[in-house]
Amino acid sequence: MIGYIIAGTILIALILTKIIYDVIEKRKCTGKTEAELIFVDERSDKDSTARRYTYYYVPLYEYSVNGKVYHAETNEFSRNKGAFKVNVKYEVHYNPDKPYKCFISGKKGKPVKESQF
């Protein structure tokens, strides 16, 4: 029983640490520019029996800061490819010290990761 309490406490601490980290990173994103949804990436996962694939779609964005182009993807996805419209522009907030760190306005407000493509 005590093991479950310890495991639960550790899990809660990890979740809170991640939330606090995201808030801190988001506050550092004081620069603004425009990002364009340039591509919708199709990805797949196998079920536990490896007999069936589940497909989902992730939007990829492009923006530039001081003439340098950056690519980013959000933490969002959809099982419907039509949920994302290519060539639509969004406001992006980026960290002026590390412009590859950003979040897209209107996209659940989560920090996004830099894409390598």
C-alpha positions in Angstrom: 0.0 0.0 0.0 2.8 2.4 0.9 4.4 1.7 -2.5 1.3 3.0 -4.3 1.3 6.2 -2.2 5.0 6.8 -3.0 4.5 6.0 -6.7 1.5 8.3 -6.9 3.4 11.1 -5.1 6.3 10.8 -7.6 3.9 10.8 -10.5 2.2 14.0 -9.3 5.6 15.6 -8.7 6.7 14.8 -12.2 3.5 16.2 -13.7 3.7 19.4 -11.7 7.4 19.8 -12.7 6.4 19.5 -16.4 3.6 22.0 -16.0 5.9 24.5 -14.2 8.6 24.1 -16.9 6.1 24.7 -19.7 4.8 27.9 -18.0 8.4 29.2 -17.5 9.3 28.4 -21.2 6.1 30.1 -22.4 6.9 33.2 -20.4 10.2 33.5 -22.2 8.5 33.6 -25.6 8.1 37.4 -25.8 8.9 37.8 -29.6 6.0 37.6 -32.1 5.9 36.8 -35.7 3.7 34.9 -38.2 3.9 31.2 -38.8 2.4 29.3 -41.7 1.0 25.8 -41.6 3.1 24.3 -44.5 2.5 20.6 -44.2 0.4 17.9 -42.5 2.5 14.9 -41.6 0.8 11.5 -41.6 2.1 9.2 -38.8 1.0 5.8 -37.6 1.1 3.6 -34.5 0.6 -0.1 -34.3 -1.9 -1.6 -31.8 -0.5 -4.0 -29.2 -1.1 -7.0 -31.4 0.7 -5.3 -34.4 -2.2 -6.3 -36.6 -3.7 -2.8 -37.1 -2.3 0.6 -37.6 -3.9 3.8 -36.4 -3.1 6.9 -38.5 -3.0 10.4 -37.2 -1.9 13.8 -38.6 0.4 16.4 -37.2 0.7 20.0 -38.5 4.1 21.4 -39.3 4.7 25.2 -39.2 7.3 27.5 -40.7 8.3 30.9 -39.4 11.3 33.2 -39.7 13.1 35.4 -37.2 15.8 37.8 -38.3 15.9 36.2 -41.7 16.4 32.6 -40.4 13.7 30.1 -41.1 12.5 27.8 -38.4 10.2 24.8 -38.5 8.0 23.6 -35.6 5.3 21.1 -34.8 2.8 21.4 -32.0 1.7 18.8 -29.5 -1.7 18.6 -31.2 -2.8 15.9 -33.7 -6.0 14.7 -35.3 -7.1 11.5 -36.9 -8.8 13.6 -39.5 -6.3 15.0 -42.1 -8.8 17.7 -43.0 -8.7 19.2 -39.5 -5.6 21.2 -40.6 -5.6 23.7 -43.4 -2.3 24.2 -45.2 -1.2 27.8 -46.0 -3.2 29.2 -43.0 -1.2 31.7 -40.9 -1.0 31.8 -37.1 0.7 34.1 -34.6 3.8 32.5 -33.1 5.5 33.6 -29.9 9.2 32.7 -29.7 12.0 33.1 -27.3 14.2 35.9 -28.6 17.3 34.2 -27.1 16.4 30.8 -28.6 14.0 31.5 -31.6 13.6 27.8 -32.2 11.6 27.6 -28.9 8.1 28.9 -29.6 4.4 28.3 -29.2 1.6 28.9 -31.8 -1.3 31.1 -30.7 -4.6 29.4 -30.7 -3.0 26.0 -30.7 -3.7 24.9 -27.1 -1.0 27.3 -25.9 1.6 24.5 -25.5 5.3 25.1 -26.2 6.3 23.3 -29.4 9.4 21.4 -30.4 11.7 22.2 -33.3 11.3 19.9 -36.3 14.1 18.5 -38.3 13.0 18.1 -41.9 
